[in-house]
Amino acid sequence: MAKTRPEYHPEPILESAMDYAEHEKTYNGFITGVKWSVYGTAALLVILYFVVNP
């Protein structure tokens, strides 16, 4: 005989489990890292242009 599964009634979530302050801090750190990576890559390309160009 098949066993019947009990009905599942989840409780409503009233507050978000996400820490928005930490999320924004991480996002801002990511954007800063990308910005400095772009600056560094542009500087490297300019330096290599003058070094490789005869």
N, C-alpha and C positions, 0 to 999 in steps of 0.2 A: 504494500500500500504506500502511496506517495505521501510524503510529509508535506504539510502546508506551511508556507512561509509566513511569518508574522508580518503584518502591515508595517511599513516604515513611514513614520511621521516626523520629519526633522523639525527641530525647533527653529523658528525664524531668527535670522541673524540681525540683531539690532545695531551693532557697531561693526565697522570694518576692522578686520584683523591686521590690515596693512598699516605700517608706521610711515605716515606721509613725510614727516620731517627727515627720517633716515633715507627715504626714497629720493627726496629732493637733494639731499646732500650727496648721494651717490650719483645722481644725474648731473649735478653741477661739477663734480669731480671728473666725470666722464667727458663732459663738454670741454673742460679746461685741458684735459689730457689730449683730446683730439686737436684742439686749437694749437697747443704747443708742438704737437707732432707735425702739423701742417707748416708752422713757422720753421721748424728744424729742417724739414724736407726742402722747403723753398731756399733756405740758406745754403744747404748742401748742394742743391742744383746750381746756384749762382757760383759757389766756390769751384765746383767741378767744371763749370763752363770756362772759367778763367784758367784753370789748371790744364785742361785737356785741349782747349782751343790753341792752335799754334800761332 
